[in-house]
């Protein structure tokens, strides 16, 4: 049986009640305090303190302080008034039980409301947090999209500028080539006219001399005797034969000039060596050869050591920057490492060197177009990529792999256009 505490003391004001309950050995951990607006209970085994309050209190603003073997309650009255007693008088057991049950129900309802309010507050906090995170993610996504769009616009502008430069350079080369061919044809025509005129002049002079000899034979012989001039040569004809052409095509359609220009460029490329490099002093003789470095880079590429292969190609290019295969192979390494802009730059440089377009460099030009087109497609610039694949197909129309890849790119472009509509 618990020991009911009766030696408590209380005081009051018009707005508050102060109760002091002495409990030996009481602690915060052991004391169980239950308070509602009409009921106050403290259970601290073996002690029990229970009071049925005279009037309602505001239990939410009321406080309890435990210390020095005492519990001090500060209860705030709902209505400002002075109580006649602390507890109700004339309360029987049945009424006490009803008050207890009512207090417990009130406490349960209040706890339920508090839990619901806490759950609502937690949901609101989660909702707010989710909205903030979504807003941050949206801003990040928009930032990334803007960066991608700016990069795409920048790449497109650079590509358009490069294409314009290439177009002007091609036009200038075509004009220069046509002027050169025109001057050659004009020079050949003038030579033909000179030869024809010389033949006609020789025939006319022979005929005039023969006629004059028949009309004034004596005078002519006298003049010959006086001047000792030899007799004129007999009339004849000069036959002219031209060297037959190797290609049965018109001069304007022939690629002889382009082939000669390409061979001249290849010869110059072999002689174009830059030896003013500080790193060369530590290298062996064979390591100073661009061809040796190119083969070394190819072997490193085969072992998937792409960074080392790029270093080999870089040194080879510093030694000789006129070998197109060095740029072409370095573009393949950049493709493997997803350095797409550098792959486009190296492929374009290789195509710039691989001019004029002739049969000897057709395979290299096709590889350069394919690698640049692949880089464009990985940058989602499918229209530019398709242009390079179509240029490769013009060089080798029977290549099935390039045909299939070009068809895939066309399907992607058509699908993208359908979605955008």
QUIVENTA-V516567 format. One record per backbone hydrogen bond with DSSP energy under -0.5 kcal/mol. NH is the residue of the N-H (numbers start at 1). CO is the residue of the C=O. E is the energy in kcal/mol with one decimal. If there is no record, write none. Layout:
# QUIVENTA-V516567
nh = [NH;NH]
co = [CO;CO]
e = [E;E]
This chain:
# QUIVENTA-V516567
nh = [3;4;5;6;8;9;11;13;17;18;19;19;20;21;21;22;23;26;31;32;33;34;36;40;41;42;43;44;44;47;48;49;51;53;53;54;57;58;59;61;62;63;65;67;70;71;72;73;73;74;75;75;76;77;77;78;81;81;88;92;96;97;98;99;100;101;102;103;104;105;106;107;108;109;110;111;112;113;114;115;116;117;118;119;120;121;122;123;124;125;126;127;128;129;130;131;132;133;134;135;136;137;138;139;140;141;142;143;144;145;146;147;148;149;150;151;152;153;154;155;156;157;158;159;160;161;162;163;164;165;166;167;168;169;170;171;172;173;174;175;176;177;178;179;180;181;182;183;184;185;186;187;188;189;190;191;192;193;194;195;196;197;198;199;200;201;202;203;204;205;206;207;208;209;210;211;212;213;214;215;216;220;221;222;223;224;225;226;227;228;239;249;253;254;254;259;260;261;262;263;264;265;266;267;268;269;270;271;272;273;274;275;277;280;281;282;283;288;288;289;290;293;294;295;296;297;298;299;300;301;302;303;304;305;306;309;310;311;312;313;314;315;316;317;318;319;320;323;324;326;327;328;329;330;331;332;333;334;335;336;337;338;339;340;343;344;345;346;347;348;349;350;351;352;353;354;355;358;361;362;365;366;367;368;369;370;371;372;373;374;375;376;377;378;379;380;381;382;385;386;387;388;389;390;391;392;393;394;395;396;399;400;403;404;405;406;407;408;409;410;411;412;413;414;415;416;417;418;419;420;421]
co = [46;2;48;4;6;20;18;16;75;11;17;73;9;19;71;20;69;23;27;43;31;41;39;51;34;49;32;42;47;44;3;42;40;38;51;86;37;76;57;58;58;74;72;70;67;21;65;19;71;63;17;73;58;15;75;56;14;79;52;90;92;93;94;95;96;97;98;99;100;101;102;103;104;105;106;107;108;109;110;111;112;113;114;115;116;117;118;119;120;121;122;123;124;125;126;127;128;129;130;131;132;133;134;135;136;137;138;139;140;141;142;143;144;145;146;147;148;149;150;151;152;153;154;155;156;157;158;159;160;161;162;163;164;165;166;167;168;169;170;171;172;173;174;175;176;177;178;179;180;181;182;183;184;185;186;187;188;189;190;191;192;193;194;195;196;197;198;199;200;201;202;203;204;205;206;207;208;209;210;211;212;216;217;218;219;220;221;222;223;224;237;247;250;250;251;255;256;257;258;259;260;261;262;263;264;265;266;267;268;271;319;273;275;277;278;279;280;284;285;286;288;289;290;291;292;293;294;295;296;297;298;299;301;300;304;305;306;307;308;309;310;311;312;313;314;315;316;320;322;323;323;324;325;326;327;328;329;330;331;332;333;335;334;338;339;340;341;342;343;344;345;346;347;348;349;350;353;356;358;359;361;362;363;364;365;366;367;368;369;370;371;372;373;374;375;377;376;380;381;382;383;384;385;386;387;388;389;390;391;392;396;398;399;400;401;402;403;404;405;406;407;408;409;410;411;412;413;414;415;416;417]
e = [-3.6;-0.7;-2.4;-0.6;-1.1;-2.1;-2.5;-3.1;-2.5;-3.3;-0.5;-1.9;-3.1;-0.5;-2.9;-0.6;-2.3;-1.4;-2.1;-1.8;-0.6;-3.1;-3.2;-2.2;-2.9;-3.1;-2.7;-0.6;-2.3;-3.0;-2.6;-2.9;-2.5;-1.2;-0.8;-1.9;-1.4;-3.5;-1.1;-0.8;-0.7;-2.3;-2.5;-2.5;-0.7;-2.4;-2.9;-3.0;-0.6;-2.8;-3.0;-0.5;-0.5;-2.5;-0.5;-1.6;-1.5;-0.7;-2.4;-0.6;-2.3;-2.5;-2.1;-2.6;-2.8;-2.8;-2.9;-2.6;-2.7;-2.7;-2.6;-2.7;-2.7;-2.7;-2.7;-2.6;-2.8;-2.8;-2.6;-2.6;-2.7;-3.0;-2.7;-2.8;-2.9;-2.8;-2.7;-2.7;-2.7;-2.6;-2.7;-2.9;-2.9;-3.0;-3.1;-2.6;-2.5;-2.8;-2.9;-2.4;-2.6;-3.0;-2.7;-2.5;-2.6;-3.1;-2.9;-2.4;-2.7;-2.9;-2.8;-2.4;-2.8;-2.8;-2.9;-2.6;-2.8;-2.9;-2.8;-3.1;-2.8;-2.7;-2.7;-2.6;-2.9;-2.8;-2.6;-3.0;-2.5;-2.3;-2.8;-3.0;-2.6;-2.6;-2.8;-2.8;-2.7;-2.5;-2.7;-2.7;-2.7;-2.7;-2.8;-2.6;-2.4;-2.6;-2.7;-2.6;-2.2;-2.8;-2.7;-2.7;-2.5;-2.4;-2.4;-2.1;-2.2;-2.4;-2.5;-2.4;-2.6;-2.8;-2.5;-2.0;-2.3;-2.6;-2.2;-2.0;-2.2;-2.2;-1.7;-2.2;-2.4;-2.1;-2.1;-2.3;-2.4;-1.8;-1.5;-1.8;-1.9;-1.9;-2.2;-2.2;-2.4;-2.3;-2.1;-2.1;-3.0;-2.0;-0.5;-1.8;-0.6;-0.9;-0.5;-2.8;-2.5;-2.4;-2.7;-2.6;-2.2;-2.3;-2.5;-2.2;-2.2;-2.5;-1.8;-1.0;-1.3;-1.5;-2.8;-0.7;-1.5;-1.6;-1.2;-1.2;-1.4;-0.6;-1.2;-1.2;-0.6;-2.2;-2.5;-2.3;-2.2;-2.6;-2.2;-2.0;-2.3;-2.3;-1.9;-1.2;-1.7;-2.5;-1.3;-1.9;-2.3;-1.9;-2.0;-2.5;-2.7;-2.1;-2.1;-2.5;-2.0;-1.8;-2.5;-0.6;-0.7;-0.9;-0.8;-2.2;-2.6;-2.0;-2.1;-1.3;-1.6;-2.3;-2.0;-1.8;-1.9;-1.1;-2.8;-1.6;-2.1;-2.2;-2.2;-2.7;-2.3;-2.4;-2.1;-2.3;-2.2;-2.0;-1.8;-2.3;-2.4;-0.6;-0.6;-1.1;-2.3;-2.3;-2.1;-2.2;-2.3;-2.3;-2.6;-2.3;-2.6;-2.4;-2.0;-2.3;-2.3;-2.2;-1.3;-1.8;-3.0;-1.0;-2.1;-2.6;-1.7;-1.6;-2.0;-2.7;-1.9;-2.1;-2.1;-1.7;-1.1;-2.2;-1.5;-0.8;-1.8;-2.6;-2.4;-2.5;-2.0;-2.2;-2.2;-2.2;-2.2;-2.2;-2.4;-2.6;-2.6;-2.6;-2.2;-2.0;-2.3;-2.1;-1.2]
